[in-house]
Amino acid sequence: MESYISTSIQTGKYLISPLSRRLHDGSYAASVSIRSGTGSATHDRVLRLVPVFDSQQAALRYATQEGLSWIGAARVPPSSLI
């Protein structure tokens, strides 16, 4: 199984990093890393998301939107993602 980390998005004090992983059946799982703080006060939360996707881009778009939603940021138009 291969994993892919997309371009991270800095929004305020948070760094959102969407990730996708190809599953054995050819579909893609999505997850997102939400990081804040610096140095020894850095916090990194990784959310593994439930739906699976037919394409890597769809998984990364979903992970990005979920990360932004989790921190309460405005949604990014789908055309500007990936």
mmCIF file of the N, C-alpha and C atoms, coordinates in Angstrom:
data_MODEL
# 
_entry.id   MODEL 
# 
loop_
_atom_site.group_PDB 
_atom_site.id 
_atom_site.type_symbol 
_atom_site.label_atom_id 
_atom_site.label_alt_id 
_atom_site.label_comp_id 
_atom_site.label_asym_id 
_atom_site.label_entity_id 
_atom_site.label_seq_id 
_atom_site.pdbx_PDB_ins_code 
_atom_site.Cartn_x 
_atom_site.Cartn_y 
_atom_site.Cartn_z 
_atom_site.occupancy 
_atom_site.B_iso_or_equiv 
_atom_site.pdbx_formal_charge 
_atom_site.auth_seq_id 
_atom_site.auth_comp_id 
_atom_site.auth_asym_id 
_atom_site.auth_atom_id 
_atom_site.pdbx_PDB_model_num 
ATOM 1   N N  . MET A 1 1  ? 0.846   -1.183 0.000  1.00 0.00 ? 1  MET A N  1 
ATOM 2   C CA . MET A 1 1  ? 0.000   0.000  0.000  1.00 0.00 ? 1  MET A CA 1 
ATOM 3   C C  . MET A 1 1  ? 0.885   1.238  0.000  1.00 0.00 ? 1  MET A C  1 
ATOM 4   N N  . GLU A 1 2  ? 0.563   2.182  -0.851 1.00 0.00 ? 2  GLU A N  1 
ATOM 5   C CA . GLU A 1 2  ? 1.326   3.405  -0.924 1.00 0.00 ? 2  GLU A CA 1 
ATOM 6   C C  . GLU A 1 2  ? 0.546   4.537  -0.281 1.00 0.00 ? 2  GLU A C  1 
ATOM 7   N N  . SER A 1 3  ? 1.275   5.463  0.347  1.00 0.00 ? 3  SER A N  1 
ATOM 8   C CA . SER A 1 3  ? 0.667   6.632  0.957  1.00 0.00 ? 3  SER A CA 1 
ATOM 9   C C  . SER A 1 3  ? 1.150   7.874  0.241  1.00 0.00 ? 3  SER A C  1 
ATOM 10  N N  . TYR A 1 4  ? 0.340   8.921  0.283  1.00 0.00 ? 4  TYR A N  1 
ATOM 11  C CA . TYR A 1 4  ? 0.681   10.168 -0.375 1.00 0.00 ? 4  TYR A CA 1 
ATOM 12  C C  . TYR A 1 4  ? 0.253   11.320 0.514  1.00 0.00 ? 4  TYR A C  1 
ATOM 13  N N  . ILE A 1 5  ? 1.145   12.279 0.733  1.00 0.00 ? 5  ILE A N  1 
ATOM 14  C CA . ILE A 1 5  ? 0.835   13.488 1.486  1.00 0.00 ? 5  ILE A CA 1 
ATOM 15  C C  . ILE A 1 5  ? 0.721   14.625 0.487  1.00 0.00 ? 5  ILE A C  1 
ATOM 16  N N  . SER A 1 6  ? -0.386  15.311 0.505  1.00 0.00 ? 6  SER A N  1 
ATOM 17  C CA . SER A 1 6  ? -0.608  16.426 -0.406 1.00 0.00 ? 6  SER A CA 1 
ATOM 18  C C  . SER A 1 6  ? 0.024   17.702 0.163  1.00 0.00 ? 6  SER A C  1 
ATOM 19  N N  . THR A 1 7  ? -0.071  18.769 -0.581 1.00 0.00 ? 7  THR A N  1 
ATOM 20  C CA . THR A 1 7  ? 0.430   20.065 -0.133 1.00 0.00 ? 7  THR A CA 1 
ATOM 21  C C  . THR A 1 7  ? -0.316  20.500 1.115  1.00 0.00 ? 7  THR A C  1 
ATOM 22  N N  . SER A 1 8  ? 0.426   20.929 2.114  1.00 0.00 ? 8  SER A N  1 
ATOM 23  C CA . SER A 1 8  ? -0.175  21.387 3.362  1.00 0.00 ? 8  SER A CA 1 
ATOM 24  C C  . SER A 1 8  ? -0.708  22.806 3.204  1.00 0.00 ? 8  SER A C  1 
ATOM 25  N N  . ILE A 1 9  ? -1.693  23.128 4.040  1.00 0.00 ? 9  ILE A N  1 
ATOM 26  C CA . ILE A 1 9  ? -2.313  24.456 4.034  1.00 0.00 ? 9  ILE A CA 1 
ATOM 27  C C  . ILE A 1 9  ? -2.123  25.065 5.417  1.00 0.00 ? 9  ILE A C  1 
ATOM 28  N N  . GLN A 1 10 ? -1.518  26.244 5.467  1.00 0.00 ? 10 GLN A N  1 
ATOM 29  C CA . GLN A 1 10 ? -1.373  26.981 6.732  1.00 0.00 ? 10 GLN A CA 1 
ATOM 30  C C  . GLN A 1 10 ? -2.574  27.903 6.855  1.00 0.00 ? 10 GLN A C  1 
ATOM 31  N N  . THR A 1 11 ? -3.310  27.790 7.952  1.00 0.00 ? 11 THR A N  1 
ATOM 32  C CA . THR A 1 11 ? -4.431  28.683 8.200  1.00 0.00 ? 11 THR A CA 1 
ATOM 33  C C  . THR A 1 11 ? -4.407  29.069 9.670  1.00 0.00 ? 11 THR A C  1 
ATOM 34  N N  . GLY A 1 12 ? -4.104  30.323 9.921  1.00 0.00 ? 12 GLY A N  1 
ATOM 35  C CA . GLY A 1 12 ? -3.952  30.783 11.297 1.00 0.00 ? 12 GLY A CA 1 
ATOM 36  C C  . GLY A 1 12 ? -2.823  30.036 11.977 1.00 0.00 ? 12 GLY A C  1 
ATOM 37  N N  . LYS A 1 13 ? -3.088  29.506 13.156 1.00 0.00 ? 13 LYS A N  1 
ATOM 38  C CA . LYS A 1 13 ? -2.057  28.774 13.897 1.00 0.00 ? 13 LYS A CA 1 
ATOM 39  C C  . LYS A 1 13 ? -1.991  27.297 13.528 1.00 0.00 ? 13 LYS A C  1 
ATOM 40  N N  . TYR A 1 14 ? -2.782  26.865 12.545 1.00 0.00 ? 14 TYR A N  1 
ATOM 41  C CA . TYR A 1 14 ? -2.866  25.451 12.189 1.00 0.00 ? 14 TYR A CA 1 
ATOM 42  C C  . TYR A 1 14 ? -2.193  25.144 10.855 1.00 0.00 ? 14 TYR A C  1 
ATOM 43  N N  . LEU A 1 15 ? -1.633  23.945 10.757 1.00 0.00 ? 15 LEU A N  1 
ATOM 44  C CA . LEU A 1 15 ? -1.114  23.417 9.511  1.00 0.00 ? 15 LEU A CA 1 
ATOM 45  C C  . LEU A 1 15 ? -1.921  22.163 9.195  1.00 0.00 ? 15 LEU A C  1 
ATOM 46  N N  . ILE A 1 16 ? -2.663  22.212 8.084  1.00 0.00 ? 16 ILE A N  1 
ATOM 47  C CA . ILE A 1 16 ? -3.527  21.112 7.655  1.00 0.00 ? 16 ILE A CA 1 
ATOM 48  C C  . ILE A 1 16 ? -2.792  20.337 6.566  1.00 0.00 ? 16 ILE A C  1 
ATOM 49  N N  . SER A 1 17 ? -2.578  19.027 6.782  1.00 0.00 ? 17 SER A N  1 
ATOM 50  C CA . SER A 1 17 ? -1.884  18.184 5.806  1.00 0.00 ? 17 SER A CA 1 
ATOM 51  C C  . SER A 1 17 ? -2.767  16.988 5.457  1.00 0.00 ? 17 SER A C  1 
ATOM 52  N N  . PRO A 1 18 ? -3.419  17.033 4.280  1.00 0.00 ? 18 PRO A N  1 
ATOM 53  C CA . PRO A 1 18 ? -4.247  15.903 3.856  1.00 0.00 ? 18 PRO A CA 1 
ATOM 54  C C  . PRO A 1 18 ? -3.374  14.742 3.383  1.00 0.00 ? 18 PRO A C  1 
ATOM 55  N N  . LEU A 1 19 ? -3.823  13.523 3.666  1.00 0.00 ? 19 LEU A N  1 
ATOM 56  C CA . LEU A 1 19 ? -3.088  12.320 3.277  1.00 0.00 ? 19 LEU A CA 1 
ATOM 57  C C  . LEU A 1 19 ? -4.050  11.329 2.630  1.00 0.00 ? 19 LEU A C  1 
ATOM 58  N N  . SER A 1 20 ? -3.525  10.531 1.708  1.00 0.00 ? 20 SER A N  1 
ATOM 59  C CA . SER A 1 20 ? -4.316  9.445  1.146  1.00 0.00 ? 20 SER A CA 1 
ATOM 60  C C  . SER A 1 20 ? -3.469  8.180  1.137  1.00 0.00 ? 20 SER A C  1 
ATOM 61  N N  . ARG A 1 21 ? -4.156  7.057  1.163  1.00 0.00 ? 21 ARG A N  1 
ATOM 62  C CA . ARG A 1 21 ? -3.462  5.768  1.157  1.00 0.00 ? 21 ARG A CA 1 
ATOM 63  C C  . ARG A 1 21 ? -4.244  4.834  0.252  1.00 0.00 ? 21 ARG A C  1 
ATOM 64  N N  . ARG A 1 22 ? -3.524  4.188  -0.672 1.00 0.00 ? 22 ARG A N  1 
ATOM 65  C CA . ARG A 1 22 ? -4.172  3.230  -1.567 1.00 0.00 ? 22 ARG A CA 1 
ATOM 66  C C  . ARG A 1 22 ? -4.397  1.927  -0.814 1.00 0.00 ? 22 ARG A C  1 
ATOM 67  N N  . LEU A 1 23 ? -5.614  1.417  -0.901 1.00 0.00 ? 23 LEU A N  1 
ATOM 68  C CA . LEU A 1 23 ? -5.983  0.180  -0.221 1.00 0.00 ? 23 LEU A CA 1 
ATOM 69  C C  . LEU A 1 23 ? -5.796  -1.014 -1.146 1.00 0.00 ? 23 LEU A C  1 
ATOM 70  N N  . HIS A 1 24 ? -5.861  -2.202 -0.584 1.00 0.00 ? 24 HIS A N  1 
ATOM 71  C CA . HIS A 1 24 ? -5.652  -3.438 -1.352 1.00 0.00 ? 24 HIS A CA 1 
ATOM 72  C C  . HIS A 1 24 ? -6.621  -3.587 -2.523 1.00 0.00 ? 24 HIS A C  1 
ATOM 73  N N  . ASP A 1 25 ? -7.837  -3.062 -2.373 1.00 0.00 ? 25 ASP A N  1 
ATOM 74  C CA . ASP A 1 25 ? -8.833  -3.210 -3.438 1.00 0.00 ? 25 ASP A CA 1 
ATOM 75  C C  . ASP A 1 25 ? -8.748  -2.113 -4.500 1.00 0.00 ? 25 ASP A C  1 
ATOM 76  N N  . GLY A 1 26 ? -7.765  -1.215 -4.376 1.00 0.00 ? 26 GLY A N  1 
ATOM 77  C CA . GLY A 1 26 ? -7.579  -0.147 -5.353 1.00 0.00 ? 26 GLY A CA 1 
ATOM 78  C C  . GLY A 1 26 ? -8.260  1.159  -4.992 1.00 0.00 ? 26 GLY A C  1 
ATOM 79  N N  . SER A 1 27 ? -9.077  1.155  -3.952 1.00 0.00 ? 27 SER A N  1 
ATOM 80  C CA . SER A 1 27 ? -9.708  2.400  -3.515 1.00 0.00 ? 27 SER A CA 1 
ATOM 81  C C  . SER A 1 27 ? -8.733  3.173  -2.632 1.00 0.00 ? 27 SER A C  1 
ATOM 82  N N  . TYR A 1 28 ? -9.127  4.377  -2.214 1.00 0.00 ? 28 TYR A N  1 
ATOM 83  C CA . TYR A 1 28 ? -8.245  5.240  -1.433 1.00 0.00 ? 28 TYR A CA 1 
ATOM 84  C C  . TYR A 1 28 ? -8.887  5.623  -0.107 1.00 0.00 ? 28 TYR A C  1 
ATOM 85  N N  . ALA A 1 29 ? -8.106  5.543  0.948  1.00 0.00 ? 29 ALA A N  1 
ATOM 86  C CA . ALA A 1 29 ? -8.530  5.994  2.267  1.00 0.00 ? 29 ALA A CA 1 
ATOM 87  C C  . ALA A 1 29 ? -7.985  7.401  2.472  1.00 0.00 ? 29 ALA A C  1 
ATOM 88  N N  . ALA A 1 30 ? -8.685  8.204  3.259  1.00 0.00 ? 30 ALA A N  1 
ATOM 89  C CA . ALA A 1 30 ? -8.276  9.577  3.522  1.00 0.00 ? 30 ALA A CA 1 
ATOM 90  C C  . ALA A 1 30 ? -8.000  9.770  5.005  1.00 0.00 ? 30 ALA A C  1 
ATOM 91  N N  . SER A 1 31 ? -7.028  10.607 5.294  1.00 0.00 ? 31 SER A N  1 
ATOM 92  C CA . SER A 1 31 ? -6.772  11.047 6.660  1.00 0.00 ? 31 SER A CA 1 
ATOM 93  C C  . SER A 1 31 ? -6.202  12.455 6.590  1.00 0.00 ? 31 SER A C  1 
ATOM 94  N N  . VAL A 1 32 ? -6.148  13.121 7.729  1.00 0.00 ? 32 VAL A N  1 
ATOM 95  C CA . VAL A 1 32 ? -5.644  14.492 7.747  1.00 0.00 ? 32 VAL A CA 1 
ATOM 96  C C  . VAL A 1 32 ? -4.891  14.733 9.046  1.00 0.00 ? 32 VAL A C  1 
ATOM 97  N N  . SER A 1 33 ? -3.758  15.410 8.930  1.00 0.00 ? 33 SER A N  1 
ATOM 98  C CA . SER A 1 33 ? -2.968  15.826 10.080 1.00 0.00 ? 33 SER A CA 1 
ATOM 99  C C  . SER A 1 33 ? -3.280  17.290 10.353 1.00 0.00 ? 33 SER A C  1 
ATOM 100 N N  . ILE A 1 34 ? -3.580  17.604 11.621 1.00 0.00 ? 34 ILE A N  1 
ATOM 101 C CA . ILE A 1 34 ? -3.862  18.980 12.033 1.00 0.00 ? 34 ILE A CA 1 
ATOM 102 C C  . ILE A 1 34 ? -2.839  19.327 13.114 1.00 0.00 ? 34 ILE A C  1 
ATOM 103 N N  . ARG A 1 35 ? -1.915  20.212 12.777 1.00 0.00 ? 35 ARG A N  1 
ATOM 104 C CA . ARG A 1 35 ? -0.804  20.533 13.672 1.00 0.00 ? 35 ARG A CA 1 
ATOM 105 C C  . ARG A 1 35 ? -0.920  21.974 14.138 1.00 0.00 ? 35 ARG A C  1 
ATOM 106 N N  . SER A 1 36 ? -0.580  22.204 15.401 1.00 0.00 ? 36 SER A N  1 
ATOM 107 C CA . SER A 1 36 ? -0.511  23.565 15.939 1.00 0.00 ? 36 SER A CA 1 
ATOM 108 C C  . SER A 1 36 ? 0.617   23.636 16.952 1.00 0.00 ? 36 SER A C  1 
ATOM 109 N N  . GLY A 1 37 ? 1.050   24.857 17.232 1.00 0.00 ? 37 GLY A N  1 
ATOM 110 C CA . GLY A 1 37 ? 2.113   25.070 18.210 1.00 0.00 ? 37 GLY A CA 1 
ATOM 111 C C  . GLY A 1 37 ? 3.489   24.956 17.592 1.00 0.00 ? 37 GLY A C  1 
ATOM 112 N N  . THR A 1 38 ? 4.497   25.175 18.438 1.00 0.00 ? 38 THR A N  1 
ATOM 113 C CA . THR A 1 38 ? 5.888   25.088 17.993 1.00 0.00 ? 38 THR A CA 1 
ATOM 114 C C  . THR A 1 38 ? 6.744   24.439 19.072 1.00 0.00 ? 38 THR A C  1 
ATOM 115 N N  . GLY A 1 39 ? 7.861   23.919 18.654 1.00 0.00 ? 39 GLY A N  1 
ATOM 116 C CA . GLY A 1 39 ? 8.808   23.328 19.597 1.00 0.00 ? 39 GLY A CA 1 
ATOM 117 C C  . GLY A 1 39 ? 8.191   22.217 20.425 1.00 0.00 ? 39 GLY A C  1 
ATOM 118 N N  . SER A 1 40 ? 8.479   22.226 21.733 1.00 0.00 ? 40 SER A N  1 
ATOM 119 C CA . SER A 1 40 ? 7.961   21.174 22.607 1.00 0.00 ? 40 SER A CA 1 
ATOM 120 C C  . SER A 1 40 ? 6.459   21.319 22.882 1.00 0.00 ? 40 SER A C  1 
ATOM 121 N N  . ALA A 1 41 ? 5.879   22.438 22.436 1.00 0.00 ? 41 ALA A N  1 
ATOM 122 C CA . ALA A 1 41 ? 4.438   22.649 22.615 1.00 0.00 ? 41 ALA A CA 1 
ATOM 123 C C  . ALA A 1 41 ? 3.645   22.311 21.356 1.00 0.00 ? 41 ALA A C  1 
ATOM 124 N N  . THR A 1 42 ? 4.250   21.594 20.421 1.00 0.00 ? 42 THR A N  1 
ATOM 125 C CA . THR A 1 42 ? 3.568   21.209 19.183 1.00 0.00 ? 42 THR A CA 1 
ATOM 126 C C  . THR A 1 42 ? 2.569   20.088 19.462 1.00 0.00 ? 42 THR A C  1 
ATOM 127 N N  . HIS A 1 43 ? 1.386   20.248 18.883 1.00 0.00 ? 43 HIS A N  1 
ATOM 128 C CA . HIS A 1 43 ? 0.350   19.215 18.968 1.00 0.00 ? 43 HIS A CA 1 
ATOM 129 C C  . HIS A 1 43 ? 0.011   18.794 17.543 1.00 0.00 ? 43 HIS A C  1 
ATOM 130 N N  . ASP A 1 44 ? -0.078  17.505 17.310 1.00 0.00 ? 44 ASP A N  1 
ATOM 131 C CA . ASP A 1 44 ? -0.429  16.992 15.989 1.00 0.00 ? 44 ASP A CA 1 
ATOM 132 C C  . ASP A 1 44 ? -1.513  15.943 16.169 1.00 0.00 ? 44 ASP A C  1 
ATOM 133 N N  . ARG A 1 45 ? -2.676  16.235 15.607 1.00 0.00 ? 45 ARG A N  1 
ATOM 134 C CA . ARG A 1 45 ? -3.802  15.306 15.676 1.00 0.00 ? 45 ARG A CA 1 
ATOM 135 C C  . ARG A 1 45 ? -3.999  14.734 14.281 1.00 0.00 ? 45 ARG A C  1 
ATOM 136 N N  . VAL A 1 46 ? -4.086  13.433 14.175 1.00 0.00 ? 46 VAL A N  1 
ATOM 137 C CA . VAL A 1 46 ? -4.314  12.786 12.891 1.00 0.00 ? 46 VAL A CA 1 
ATOM 138 C C  . VAL A 1 46 ? -5.677  12.112 12.926 1.00 0.00 ? 46 VAL A C  1 
ATOM 139 N N  . LEU A 1 47 ? -6.520  12.500 11.980 1.00 0.00 ? 47 LEU A N  1 
ATOM 140 C CA . LEU A 1 47 ? -7.864  11.928 11.882 1.00 0.00 ? 47 LEU A CA 1 
ATOM 141 C C  . LEU A 1 47 ? -7.896  10.946 10.721 1.00 0.00 ? 47 LEU A C  1 
ATOM 142 N N  . ARG A 1 48 ? -8.269  9.707  11.003 1.00 0.00 ? 48 ARG A N  1 
ATOM 143 C CA . ARG A 1 48 ? -8.494  8.724  9.943  1.00 0.00 ? 48 ARG A CA 1 
ATOM 144 C C  . ARG A 1 48 ? -9.968  8.798  9.597  1.00 0.00 ? 48 ARG A C  1 
ATOM 145 N N  . LEU A 1 49 ? -10.270 9.039  8.339  1.00 0.00 ? 49 LEU A N  1 
ATOM 146 C CA . LEU A 1 49 ? -11.636 9.295  7.909  1.00 0.00 ? 49 LEU A CA 1 
ATOM 147 C C  . LEU A 1 49 ? -12.266 8.028  7.339  1.00 0.00 ? 49 LEU A C  1 
ATOM 148 N N  . VAL A 1 50 ? -13.557 7.869  7.556  1.00 0.00 ? 50 VAL A N  1 
ATOM 149 C CA . VAL A 1 50 ? -14.251 6.617  7.269  1.00 0.00 ? 50 VAL A CA 1 
ATOM 150 C C  . VAL A 1 50 ? -14.507 6.341  5.791  1.00 0.00 ? 50 VAL A C  1 
ATOM 151 N N  . PRO A 1 51 ? -15.039 7.274  5.015  1.00 0.00 ? 51 PRO A N  1 
ATOM 152 C CA . PRO A 1 51 ? -15.356 6.887  3.634  1.00 0.00 ? 51 PRO A CA 1 
ATOM 153 C C  . PRO A 1 51 ? -14.107 6.517  2.838  1.00 0.00 ? 51 PRO A C  1 
ATOM 154 N N  . VAL A 1 52 ? -14.285 5.683  1.833  1.00 0.00 ? 52 VAL A N  1 
ATOM 155 C CA . VAL A 1 52 ? -13.202 5.375  0.897  1.00 0.00 ? 52 VAL A CA 1 
ATOM 156 C C  . VAL A 1 52 ? -13.587 5.979  -0.451 1.00 0.00 ? 52 VAL A C  1 
ATOM 157 N N  . PHE A 1 53 ? -12.589 6.203  -1.292 1.00 0.00 ? 53 PHE A N  1 
ATOM 158 C CA . PHE A 1 53 ? -12.797 6.945  -2.530 1.00 0.00 ? 53 PHE A CA 1 
ATOM 159 C C  . PHE A 1 53 ? -12.224 6.194  -3.717 1.00 0.00 ? 53 PHE A C  1 
ATOM 160 N N  . ASP A 1 54 ? -12.764 6.478  -4.895 1.00 0.00 ? 54 ASP A N  1 
ATOM 161 C CA . ASP A 1 54 ? -12.297 5.853  -6.126 1.00 0.00 ? 54 ASP A CA 1 
ATOM 162 C C  . ASP A 1 54 ? -11.007 6.475  -6.634 1.00 0.00 ? 54 ASP A C  1 
ATOM 163 N N  . SER A 1 55 ? -10.742 7.732  -6.245 1.00 0.00 ? 55 SER A N  1 
ATOM 164 C CA . SER A 1 55 ? -9.539  8.410  -6.729 1.00 0.00 ? 55 SER A CA 1 
ATOM 165 C C  . SER A 1 55 ? -8.765  9.036  -5.569 1.00 0.00 ? 55 SER A C  1 
ATOM 166 N N  . GLN A 1 56 ? -7.476  9.191  -5.803 1.00 0.00 ? 56 GLN A N  1 
ATOM 167 C CA . GLN A 1 56 ? -6.607  9.825  -4.812 1.00 0.00 ? 56 GLN A CA 1 
ATOM 168 C C  . GLN A 1 56 ? -7.010  11.285 -4.617 1.00 0.00 ? 56 GLN A C  1 
ATOM 169 N N  . GLN A 1 57 ? -7.325  11.982 -5.693 1.00 0.00 ? 57 GLN A N  1 
ATOM 170 C CA . GLN A 1 57 ? -7.704  13.388 -5.589 1.00 0.00 ? 57 GLN A CA 1 
ATOM 171 C C  . GLN A 1 57 ? -8.971  13.572 -4.764 1.00 0.00 ? 57 GLN A C  1 
ATOM 172 N N  . ALA A 1 58 ? -9.943  12.703 -4.927 1.00 0.00 ? 58 ALA A N  1 
ATOM 173 C CA . ALA A 1 58 ? -11.176 12.796 -4.148 1.00 0.00 ? 58 ALA A CA 1 
ATOM 174 C C  . ALA A 1 58 ? -10.883 12.598 -2.664 1.00 0.00 ? 58 ALA A C  1 
ATOM 175 N N  . ALA A 1 59 ? -10.028 11.648 -2.340 1.00 0.00 ? 59 ALA A N  1 
ATOM 176 C CA . ALA A 1 59 ? -9.661  11.402 -0.935 1.00 0.00 ? 59 ALA A CA 1 
ATOM 177 C C  . ALA A 1 59 ? -8.944  12.615 -0.347 1.00 0.00 ? 59 ALA A C  1 
ATOM 178 N N  . LEU A 1 60 ? -8.043  13.223 -1.107 1.00 0.00 ? 60 LEU A N  1 
ATOM 179 C CA . LEU A 1 60 ? -7.304  14.389 -0.618 1.00 0.00 ? 60 LEU A CA 1 
ATOM 180 C C  . LEU A 1 60 ? -8.204  15.609 -0.458 1.00 0.00 ? 60 LEU A C  1 
ATOM 181 N N  . ARG A 1 61 ? -9.139  15.807 -1.386 1.00 0.00 ? 61 ARG A N  1 
ATOM 182 C CA . ARG A 1 61 ? -10.090 16.922 -1.260 1.00 0.00 ? 61 ARG A CA 1 
ATOM 183 C C  . ARG A 1 61 ? -10.929 16.759 0.003  1.00 0.00 ? 61 ARG A C  1 
ATOM 184 N N  . TYR A 1 62 ? -11.420 15.532 0.220  1.00 0.00 ? 62 TYR A N  1 
ATOM 185 C CA . TYR A 1 62 ? -12.243 15.265 1.401  1.00 0.00 ? 62 TYR A CA 1 
ATOM 186 C C  . TYR A 1 62 ? -11.439 15.496 2.678  1.00 0.00 ? 62 TYR A C  1 
ATOM 187 N N  . ALA A 1 63 ? -10.212 15.015 2.720  1.00 0.00 ? 63 ALA A N  1 
ATOM 188 C CA . ALA A 1 63 ? -9.363  15.185 3.908  1.00 0.00 ? 63 ALA A CA 1 
ATOM 189 C C  . ALA A 1 63 ? -9.098  16.663 4.181  1.00 0.00 ? 63 ALA A C  1 
ATOM 190 N N  . THR A 1 64 ? -8.858  17.427 3.133  1.00 0.00 ? 64 THR A N  1 
ATOM 191 C CA . THR A 1 64 ? -8.624  18.864 3.305  1.00 0.00 ? 64 THR A CA 1 
ATOM 192 C C  . THR A 1 64 ? -9.854  19.544 3.878  1.00 0.00 ? 64 THR A C  1 
ATOM 193 N N  . GLN A 1 65 ? -11.008 19.268 3.316  1.00 0.00 ? 65 GLN A N  1 
ATOM 194 C CA . GLN A 1 65 ? -12.250 19.887 3.802  1.00 0.00 ? 65 GLN A CA 1 
ATOM 195 C C  . GLN A 1 65 ? -12.540 19.490 5.250  1.00 0.00 ? 65 GLN A C  1 
ATOM 196 N N  . GLU A 1 66 ? -12.306 18.225 5.591  1.00 0.00 ? 66 GLU A N  1 
ATOM 197 C CA . GLU A 1 66 ? -12.550 17.778 6.965  1.00 0.00 ? 66 GLU A CA 1 
ATOM 198 C C  . GLU A 1 66 ? -11.582 18.450 7.948  1.00 0.00 ? 66 GLU A C  1 
ATOM 199 N N  . GLY A 1 67 ? -10.331 18.604 7.545  1.00 0.00 ? 67 GLY A N  1 
ATOM 200 C CA . GLY A 1 67 ? -9.360  19.293 8.403  1.00 0.00 ? 67 GLY A CA 1 
ATOM 201 C C  . GLY A 1 67 ? -9.751  20.737 8.637  1.00 0.00 ? 67 GLY A C  1 
ATOM 202 N N  . LEU A 1 68 ? -10.151 21.421 7.581  1.00 0.00 ? 68 LEU A N  1 
ATOM 203 C CA . LEU A 1 68 ? -10.579 22.813 7.716  1.00 0.00 ? 68 LEU A CA 1 
ATOM 204 C C  . LEU A 1 68 ? -11.844 22.911 8.563  1.00 0.00 ? 68 LEU A C  1 
ATOM 205 N N  . SER A 1 69 ? -12.749 21.986 8.373  1.00 0.00 ? 69 SER A N  1 
ATOM 206 C CA . SER A 1 69 ? -13.974 21.966 9.167  1.00 0.00 ? 69 SER A CA 1 
ATOM 207 C C  . SER A 1 69 ? -13.659 21.732 10.643 1.00 0.00 ? 69 SER A C  1 
ATOM 208 N N  . TRP A 1 70 ? -12.715 20.857 10.921 1.00 0.00 ? 70 TRP A N  1 
ATOM 209 C CA . TRP A 1 70 ? -12.364 20.520 12.299 1.00 0.00 ? 70 TRP A CA 1 
ATOM 210 C C  . TRP A 1 70 ? -11.846 21.739 13.053 1.00 0.00 ? 70 TRP A C  1 
ATOM 211 N N  . ILE A 1 71 ? -11.101 22.613 12.368 1.00 0.00 ? 71 ILE A N  1 
ATOM 212 C CA . ILE A 1 71 ? -10.579 23.814 13.051 1.00 0.00 ? 71 ILE A CA 1 
ATOM 213 C C  . ILE A 1 71 ? -11.542 24.989 12.946 1.00 0.00 ? 71 ILE A C  1 
ATOM 214 N N  . GLY A 1 72 ? -12.658 24.800 12.245 1.00 0.00 ? 72 GLY A N  1 
ATOM 215 C CA . GLY A 1 72 ? -13.657 25.859 12.136 1.00 0.00 ? 72 GLY A CA 1 
ATOM 216 C C  . GLY A 1 72 ? -13.334 26.882 11.062 1.00 0.00 ? 72 GLY A C  1 
ATOM 217 N N  . ALA A 1 73 ? -12.470 26.535 10.122 1.00 0.00 ? 73 ALA A N  1 
ATOM 218 C CA . ALA A 1 73 ? -12.123 27.454 9.033  1.00 0.00 ? 73 ALA A CA 1 
ATOM 219 C C  . ALA A 1 73 ? -13.173 27.391 7.939  1.00 0.00 ? 73 ALA A C  1 
ATOM 220 N N  . ALA A 1 74 ? -13.204 28.435 7.140  1.00 0.00 ? 74 ALA A N  1 
ATOM 221 C CA . ALA A 1 74 ? -14.116 28.462 6.000  1.00 0.00 ? 74 ALA A CA 1 
ATOM 222 C C  . ALA A 1 74 ? -13.745 27.389 5.007  1.00 0.00 ? 74 ALA A C  1 
ATOM 223 N N  . ARG A 1 75 ? -14.725 26.869 4.318  1.00 0.00 ? 75 ARG A N  1 
ATOM 224 C CA . ARG A 1 75 ? -14.477 25.857 3.292  1.00 0.00 ? 75 ARG A CA 1 
ATOM 225 C C  . ARG A 1 75 ? -13.734 26.475 2.117  1.00 0.00 ? 75 ARG A C  1 
ATOM 226 N N  . VAL A 1 76 ? -12.879 25.675 1.510  1.00 0.00 ? 76 VAL A N  1 
ATOM 227 C CA . VAL A 1 76 ? -12.147 26.101 0.326  1.00 0.00 ? 76 VAL A CA 1 
ATOM 228 C C  . VAL A 1 76 ? -12.898 25.572 -0.882 1.00 0.00 ? 76 VAL A C  1 
ATOM 229 N N  . PRO A 1 77 ? -13.109 26.396 -1.928 1.00 0.00 ? 77 PRO A N  1 
ATOM 230 C CA . PRO A 1 77 ? -13.805 25.899 -3.123 1.00 0.00 ? 77 PRO A CA 1 
ATOM 231 C C  . PRO A 1 77 ? -13.081 24.689 -3.698 1.00 0.00 ? 77 PRO A C  1 
ATOM 232 N N  . PRO A 1 78 ? -13.811 23.631 -4.086 1.00 0.00 ? 78 PRO A N  1 
ATOM 233 C CA . PRO A 1 78 ? -13.189 22.414 -4.605 1.00 0.00 ? 78 PRO A CA 1 
ATOM 234 C C  . PRO A 1 78 ? -12.237 22.668 -5.769 1.00 0.00 ? 78 PRO A C  1 
ATOM 235 N N  . SER A 1 79 ? -12.501 23.680 -6.584 1.00 0.00 ? 79 SER A N  1 
ATOM 236 C CA . SER A 1 79 ? -11.640 23.947 -7.734 1.00 0.00 ? 79 SER A CA 1 
ATOM 237 C C  . SER A 1 79 ? -10.238 24.402 -7.320 1.00 0.00 ? 79 SER A C  1 
ATOM 238 N N  . SER A 1 80 ? -10.084 24.902 -6.089 1.00 0.00 ? 80 SER A N  1 
ATOM 239 C CA . SER A 1 80 ? -8.775  25.378 -5.656 1.00 0.00 ? 80 SER A CA 1 
ATOM 240 C C  . SER A 1 80 ? -7.962  24.305 -4.928 1.00 0.00 ? 80 SER A C  1 
ATOM 241 N N  . LEU A 1 81 ? -8.537  23.122 -4.774 1.00 0.00 ? 81 LEU A N  1 
ATOM 242 C CA . LEU A 1 81 ? -7.860  22.025 -4.083 1.00 0.00 ? 81 LEU A CA 1 
ATOM 243 C C  . LEU A 1 81 ? -7.220  21.072 -5.085 1.00 0.00 ? 81 LEU A C  1 
ATOM 244 N N  . ILE A 1 82 ? -6.026  20.608 -4.781 1.00 0.00 ? 82 ILE A N  1 
ATOM 245 C CA . ILE A 1 82 ? -5.272  19.598 -5.539 1.00 0.00 ? 82 ILE A CA 1 
ATOM 246 C C  . ILE A 1 82 ? -5.071  19.954 -6.972 1.00 0.00 ? 82 ILE A C  1 
# 
